[in-house]
């Protein structure tokens, strides 16, 4: 993740045009909140924010970050297949965010469609679903590999190198694996390494668009570029 997005304000800035158009106290759901940077940034603007994640640890981190910044938001541990049961009784949301390449963690096309349908169901009329994704066409074309960061980044006050270990399978519908290691270098030269293993089920951009349409959404904007690392899709619920 770019360093500029590792703060609440930086995370919100990535969606500045959309956020600026929201009415005061608009209802917003971040349904893959992770460490809470985006959710807390949105809450700091006075928006009515609900932050959910399938990981209890991520929900705790989001709650702590909100407390540190002194902003109110609701948090809950909720997986995508539980969204409707958990939140369907609440007023609809003006915007649902599913960012940070989170959608690829849905276990295949069927689970991904079910997740998109659940997100769509929670939107108000003319509400928007905002998605970000890796360009999986590009990831798969490069094959299994070890990607070592070409420059130092700052993590928790230390210089660090980020390493990605990709295990790319032959078929699109197979489970792909990614290990992310962050090696932090202290001023005394010591190195602290943390790693995380993830499973991903990649998808083509046109497949995502097709599934959004099948879930009752109309694509409003799409930044897909086959040569870019990531893209953003905004889809609107018209009915």
C-alpha positions, 0 to 999 in steps of 0.5 A: 500500500502506498505510504500516503494511504497509511493514514485516515486522511490519506485513505479518504483522499484517494476517493476525494471526488466521491466523498466530497459529493456526499451529503452531511452525515451520509451513511457509509459502510466499509465492509472490509475495513482492515486496519480502519484507516478509511473508516476512521478518515470517513468518520472524521468528516462527520459521516455516519460510518459502520466498519465491518470485517471478517477478522476480529483482529482487524475490527479491534484495530479499527476500534482502537484507531477510532478511539485514538482519533476521537471519532465515533463509528460502529464496528462489527465482525461480519463476513460478507455472507453475513452482511444481509442478516446482520445489517439488513434491518438498518437504514440503507447506506449511501455508499459501501466501500470494499477496497484494498483488493479485498474482493479477491478473498471471496472463495471463487466466482460464486462466493464473489457474486454472493458478496456483491449481491449482499453489498448491493442489497444494503445500498439506498436507491442511487447509492454507490458501491466502491471497489478497488482491485489488483489488475489480476490479468497483469499479476497472472501474466507475470507468473509465480515470483518474488517481488522485492521492493525497489525502495525503502518505505516507512512502517511504524517509524522505521525504514522497511523493505516489502517483499511479495512472494506470489504463487500463481496457479495455472487456472483462474479459478484456482486458489492463488497464494501470496505471502507479504513480508515487511523487513523493518530496519532499526537505527542500530541495523537490526531487522524485524521481519513480519509476514502474512500469508493470504489466499486469493481467487483472482478474476478478470475485469470484465467478469467483475463488471458482469457480476456487478450488473447481475447484482443490480448495479450500473457501472458509473466509472471504471479506471481499469488499465491493463498496464496499471497495477490497480483499478477502481470501479464505482457502481450505482444502484438505480432501482 
